[in-house]
Amino acid sequence: MNCSKNQDRSRLLNKINENSFTVNDILLYLDTHPHDQKALSYYQEAVSCRKNLMAEYARTYGPLTVDDASMDTSTVWNWMVQPFPWEKEGV
């Protein structure tokens, strides 16, 4: 799992997407294998990595979700001011 920092915007967003897929996929597995300690450990690692990547993105480019809005280092509410990733200027 790559949680490395200092990536450009598109690479960081891609890592967040990949990691989010990993989290969702392991959750599906854990639904049917709730006692698999190795899978649970992997899930916890993936969630931690995703949180770190999301926090890095929020600090550098602005929050992707409203839950990460507090990670923005500015002194004003930038949630609606920034271009979103799906907007051309947001990429």
PABA-348868 format. One record per residue (C-alpha): x, y, z; residue number from 1. Coordinates in steps of 0.5 Angstrom, whole numbers, plus 500, padded with zeros to 3 digits. Each point is the difference from the previous one (the first is absolute). Last residue first. Layout:
! PABA-348868
lopa px=X, py=Y, pz=Z, mivo=NUM
...
END
This chain:
! PABA-348868
lopa px=485, py=537, pz=476, mivo=91
lopa px=496, py=505, pz=503, mivo=90
lopa px=500, py=505, pz=494, mivo=89
lopa px=496, py=495, pz=496, mivo=88
lopa px=495, py=498, pz=505, mivo=87
lopa px=499, py=493, pz=503, mivo=86
lopa px=505, py=502, pz=505, mivo=85
lopa px=496, py=505, pz=503, mivo=84
lopa px=503, py=508, pz=499, mivo=83
lopa px=500, py=503, pz=507, mivo=82
lopa px=495, py=505, pz=502, mivo=81
lopa px=495, py=496, pz=503, mivo=80
lopa px=504, py=497, pz=506, mivo=79
lopa px=505, py=506, pz=501, mivo=78
lopa px=497, py=502, pz=506, mivo=77
lopa px=505, py=505, pz=503, mivo=76
lopa px=507, py=500, pz=504, mivo=75
lopa px=503, py=495, pz=495, mivo=74
lopa px=504, py=494, pz=502, mivo=73
lopa px=495, py=495, pz=497, mivo=72
lopa px=499, py=494, pz=505, mivo=71
lopa px=494, py=502, pz=503, mivo=70
lopa px=496, py=499, pz=493, mivo=69
lopa px=502, py=493, pz=500, mivo=68
lopa px=493, py=498, pz=502, mivo=67
lopa px=497, py=504, pz=495, mivo=66
lopa px=503, py=496, pz=495, mivo=65
lopa px=506, py=501, pz=495, mivo=64
lopa px=503, py=505, pz=504, mivo=63
lopa px=505, py=505, pz=497, mivo=62
lopa px=506, py=500, pz=496, mivo=61
lopa px=506, py=499, pz=505, mivo=60
lopa px=497, py=499, pz=507, mivo=59
lopa px=494, py=496, pz=497, mivo=58
lopa px=504, py=496, pz=496, mivo=57
lopa px=505, py=498, pz=505, mivo=56
lopa px=494, py=499, pz=505, mivo=55
lopa px=497, py=495, pz=495, mivo=54
lopa px=506, py=496, pz=499, mivo=53
lopa px=501, py=500, pz=507, mivo=52
lopa px=493, py=497, pz=501, mivo=51
lopa px=501, py=495, pz=494, mivo=50
lopa px=506, py=497, pz=504, mivo=49
lopa px=497, py=499, pz=506, mivo=48
lopa px=494, py=497, pz=497, mivo=47
lopa px=504, py=496, pz=496, mivo=46
lopa px=504, py=498, pz=506, mivo=45
lopa px=494, py=498, pz=504, mivo=44
lopa px=497, py=496, pz=494, mivo=43
lopa px=507, py=496, pz=500, mivo=42
lopa px=499, py=498, pz=507, mivo=41
lopa px=493, py=498, pz=499, mivo=40
lopa px=502, py=496, pz=495, mivo=39
lopa px=505, py=497, pz=504, mivo=38
lopa px=496, py=499, pz=506, mivo=37
lopa px=495, py=496, pz=495, mivo=36
lopa px=494, py=499, pz=505, mivo=35
lopa px=495, py=505, pz=496, mivo=34
lopa px=500, py=495, pz=494, mivo=33
lopa px=494, py=502, pz=496, mivo=32
lopa px=499, py=507, pz=502, mivo=31
lopa px=508, py=500, pz=500, mivo=30
lopa px=501, py=499, pz=493, mivo=29
lopa px=495, py=506, pz=498, mivo=28
lopa px=504, py=504, pz=505, mivo=27
lopa px=506, py=498, pz=496, mivo=26
lopa px=497, py=502, pz=494, mivo=25
lopa px=498, py=507, pz=502, mivo=24
lopa px=507, py=502, pz=503, mivo=23
lopa px=504, py=498, pz=494, mivo=22
lopa px=495, py=504, pz=496, mivo=21
lopa px=501, py=506, pz=504, mivo=20
lopa px=508, py=498, pz=500, mivo=19
lopa px=500, py=500, pz=492, mivo=18
lopa px=495, py=507, pz=500, mivo=17
lopa px=505, py=503, pz=505, mivo=16
lopa px=506, py=498, pz=496, mivo=15
lopa px=497, py=503, pz=494, mivo=14
lopa px=499, py=507, pz=503, mivo=13
lopa px=507, py=500, pz=503, mivo=12
lopa px=502, py=498, pz=493, mivo=11
lopa px=496, py=506, pz=497, mivo=10
lopa px=502, py=505, pz=505, mivo=9
lopa px=507, py=499, pz=500, mivo=8
lopa px=503, py=495, pz=505, mivo=7
lopa px=504, py=503, pz=506, mivo=6
lopa px=498, py=494, pz=505, mivo=5
lopa px=501, py=492, pz=499, mivo=4
lopa px=494, py=496, pz=503, mivo=3
lopa px=501, py=495, pz=495, mivo=2
lopa px=497, py=493, pz=502, mivo=1
END
